[in-house]
Amino acid sequence: MTFSATDLTSLEKHLAAHTYLSGTDKPAKVDADIANELKEKKVTLNAATHPNVYAWFSFIGLFTPEAQKTWADVTPVHVPAATQAPKKEAKKETKSEDVDLFGSDEEEDAEAEALREKKRLEAVAAKEARDGKKKKAIAKTILVFNVKVFEAEQDLDLLAKKIYDTIQLEGLVWNKEHKKVPVAFGMFMLQMGCIVEDEKVNTEDIFEPIQSWEEEVQSVDIETMQKL
């Protein structure tokens, strides 16, 4: 039997819904057979792309060959045919009808410990998968704009404070060092800067509230916009 990426993908899908290949609540012969064949063929398992197969394979590997031989030979549930290990001919006779297929209490304790280890490996695999994904870059823009007023005597520092305090948006960071730029005839305009996240804030979100103060603000104009 030859394994391919498709086989691993099918196993991954099955193990996402079942703890074991058998579909039961205990490992079975099919789990041992497939795990041993993966080991013999030296199939490389990637925790980022196949976290469930990776965790299952590591878990099955915790059992000794002697323990694996006691596992029941049950019919797998929804295991892809291409990945099922060929069944050996059943023995006609058994030494005893009272054989404990799942081992002693000591064996059950070992299974419980191994199950805890499987859950730990699943958590590690999930974390590795998350860490392996590239974080999406956040597009940002440096915005500098001018606020023109009506009178030379208008307090621009007070107006800047009002803008800072009033316009607080997610994705907006103010540069608190505003400037008073001379215009003409003793008039000054207020120049302010900020950094915005493009997906969360647009210029209208900032300009419209300022322009609504019609008794204080004459106009708002963009000085510069620079992408980060």
C-alpha positions in Angstrom: 0.0 0.0 0.0 1.4 3.4 -1.0 0.6 6.6 0.9 0.2 9.9 -0.8 -0.8 13.4 0.2 -4.4 12.4 -0.6 -4.2 9.5 1.8 -3.0 11.8 4.6 -5.6 14.3 3.8 -8.3 11.6 4.1 -6.8 10.4 7.4 -6.7 14.0 8.7 -10.4 14.5 7.9 -11.3 11.2 9.6 -9.3 11.9 12.7 -10.7 15.4 13.0 -14.0 13.7 13.9 -12.8 10.5 15.6 -10.1 9.8 18.2 -9.1 6.6 16.5 -9.3 5.1 13.0 -11.6 2.4 14.3 -14.1 5.0 15.2 -14.4 3.5 18.7 -13.3 4.9 22.0 -10.2 2.6 22.2 -7.4 2.1 19.8 -7.8 -1.0 17.6 -5.7 -3.2 15.4 -6.2 -0.9 12.4 -4.6 2.0 14.4 -1.6 -0.1 15.1 -1.3 -1.4 11.5 -1.6 2.0 9.8 0.7 3.7 12.3 3.4 1.0 11.9 3.1 1.2 8.1 3.6 5.0 8.3 6.6 4.3 10.4 8.0 1.6 8.1 7.6 3.7 5.0 9.1 6.7 6.8 6.2 9.0 5.8 6.9 12.5 7.0 4.1 14.0 9.1 3.7 17.8 9.3 2.1 19.1 12.5 1.1 22.3 10.7 -0.7 20.7 7.7 -2.0 17.4 9.4 -2.2 18.2 13.1 -4.7 15.4 13.9 -2.7 12.7 12.1 0.5 14.0 13.8 -1.1 13.8 17.2 -2.7 10.4 16.6 0.5 8.9 15.3 2.5 10.2 18.2 -0.1 8.8 20.6 -0.2 5.3 19.1 3.6 5.3 19.2 3.5 5.5 23.0 2.2 1.9 23.2 4.6 -1.1 23.1 4.2 -3.7 20.3 3.1 -6.1 23.0 0.3 -3.8 24.0 -0.8 -3.2 20.4 -1.2 -6.9 19.9 -4.0 -7.0 22.5 -6.1 -4.5 20.5 -9.3 -5.7 19.0 -9.6 -6.3 15.2 -12.7 -4.2 14.6 -14.1 -3.0 11.3 -13.0 0.7 10.8 -15.7 3.3 10.6 -15.4 5.5 7.5 -11.7 4.9 7.0 -10.7 5.5 3.4 -10.2 2.2 1.7 -6.8 3.2 0.3 -5.5 3.7 3.7 -6.8 0.6 5.4 -4.2 -2.0 6.3 -4.9 -5.5 4.8 -6.4 -7.8 7.3 -4.6 -11.0 8.1 -6.5 -14.3 8.0 -8.2 -14.9 11.3 -6.9 -17.7 13.4 -9.2 -20.7 13.6 -8.3 -21.4 17.2 -7.5 -19.3 20.3 -5.8 -20.4 23.4 -8.6 -19.2 25.6 -12.0 -17.7 25.3 -11.3 -15.5 28.4 -8.5 -13.4 26.9 -8.7 -9.8 28.0 -8.5 -7.9 24.8 -7.9 -4.6 26.4 -5.3 -5.6 29.0 -5.2 -5.3 32.8 -5.9 -2.3 35.0 -2.3 -1.4 34.6 -2.8 -1.4 30.8 -5.8 0.9 31.2 -3.8 3.3 33.4 -1.2 3.4 30.6 -4.0 4.2 28.1 -5.2 7.0 30.2 -1.7 8.5 30.5 -1.3 8.1 26.7 -4.6 9.8 26.1 -3.5 12.8 28.1 -0.3 12.9 26.1 -2.3 12.8 22.9 -4.3 15.8 24.0 -1.1 17.6 24.8 0.3 16.8 21.4 -2.9 18.0 19.7 -2.6 21.3 21.5 1.1 21.6 20.5 0.2 20.7 16.9 -2.6 23.3 16.8 -0.3 26.0 18.2 2.4 25.2 15.6 -0.3 25.4 12.9 -1.4 28.8 14.1 2.2 30.1 14.5 3.0 28.8 11.0 0.5 31.0 9.3 1.7 34.4 8.2 0.0 37.3 9.9 -1.8 39.6 7.5 0.0 43.0 7.2 -2.1 45.9 8.4 -2.2 48.7 5.9 -1.8 52.1 7.6 -1.6 55.7 6.4 0.1 58.8 7.9 -2.4 61.7 7.5 -1.6 65.4 7.9 -4.4 67.9 7.5 -5.1 71.6 8.1 -8.1 73.1 9.9 -8.9 76.7 8.9 -10.8 78.9 11.3 -12.6 82.3 10.9 -10.8 84.6 13.3 -7.2 85.4 14.2 -8.1 85.4 17.9 -9.5 81.9 17.9 -7.8 79.6 20.4 -6.2 76.8 18.2 -4.8 74.9 21.1 -8.3 74.6 22.6 -9.7 73.5 19.2 -7.0 70.8 18.9 -7.9 69.5 22.3 -11.5 69.3 21.3 -10.6 67.3 18.2 -8.4 64.9 20.2 -11.1 64.4 22.9 -14.0 64.1 20.5 -12.7 61.9 17.7 -11.6 58.6 19.3 -11.8 55.7 16.8 -10.5 52.2 16.7 -7.6 52.2 14.3 -6.8 55.9 14.8 -3.7 57.2 16.7 -3.3 60.9 17.1 0.0 62.8 16.9 -0.5 65.1 19.9 2.1 67.6 18.6 -0.1 69.9 16.5 1.1 73.1 14.8 -0.1 76.6 14.2 0.8 77.5 10.7 0.6 81.2 9.5 -1.8 81.9 6.6 -2.0 85.7 6.0 -2.9 88.9 7.7 -2.1 87.5 11.2 -4.3 84.4 10.6 -3.2 80.9 11.5 -4.5 77.5 10.7 -4.3 74.4 12.8 -2.2 71.5 11.4 -2.7 68.1 12.9 -1.4 64.6 12.2 -2.5 61.0 12.8 -2.0 57.4 11.8 -5.0 55.4 10.6 -5.6 51.8 9.8 -7.0 51.8 6.2 -9.6 49.1 6.8 -11.0 50.8 9.9 -10.8 54.5 9.3 -11.3 56.8 6.3 -10.7 60.6 6.1 -14.5 61.3 6.3 -14.7 59.7 9.7 -12.3 62.4 10.9 -13.2 65.4 8.8 -17.0 65.3 9.0 -17.3 65.8 12.8 -14.8 68.7 12.6 -16.6 70.4 9.7 -19.9 70.1 11.6 -18.6 72.7 14.1 -19.6 75.5 11.7 -19.1 78.3 14.1 -15.5 77.4 14.8 -14.2 75.7 11.6 -14.1 77.2 8.1 -12.7 74.1 6.3 -10.6 71.0 6.6 -8.0 70.2 3.9 -5.5 67.3 3.5 -1.9 68.4 3.6 -0.2 65.0 3.0 -1.1 61.3 2.9 1.7 58.7 3.1 1.2 54.9 3.2 3.2 53.0 5.7 
